Amino acid sequence: MARKKTENNSSLLLSQLAIKGIQDKKGKNITIIDLREIEGSLFDYYVICTGNSPSHVDVISEAVDREIKTSTGIDPKRIEGLQNCQWVLLDYFDVIVHIMLEEARDFYRIEQMWKDAPQSHLDNIE
């Protein structure tokens, strides 16, 4: 039987820092998917949000990167999507941050792919 990943406090901290970076730049529709109890999952959390435009997606991704780097010294293992900023993915090992335009988010429906995992939805900050 696979080990469940419930004791990793660093991934919880990373997800909270990502949320702070998103909220600082007014990212919308933040969803946190808790994958720790999902057998076979490679990650602890997905943090997903929506940006208004490609430039907004870019600004949010920079804010998340800066917030995590400043607080922990950790750089993402990988960043994907900066070429067009329709969907930027920041890979922090146990935490994956998805910053998407509304059209991309509606199309890919990540939340639906992980509908068996606990999900939290945060109110937008105006």
Beta strands, then each sheet from edge to edge (+ up, - down):
strand 1: 28-34
strand 2: 45-51
strand 3: 78-80
strand 4: 87-92
strand 5: 95-101
strand 6: 119-121
sheet 1: 3+ 4- 5+ 2+ 1- 6+
end
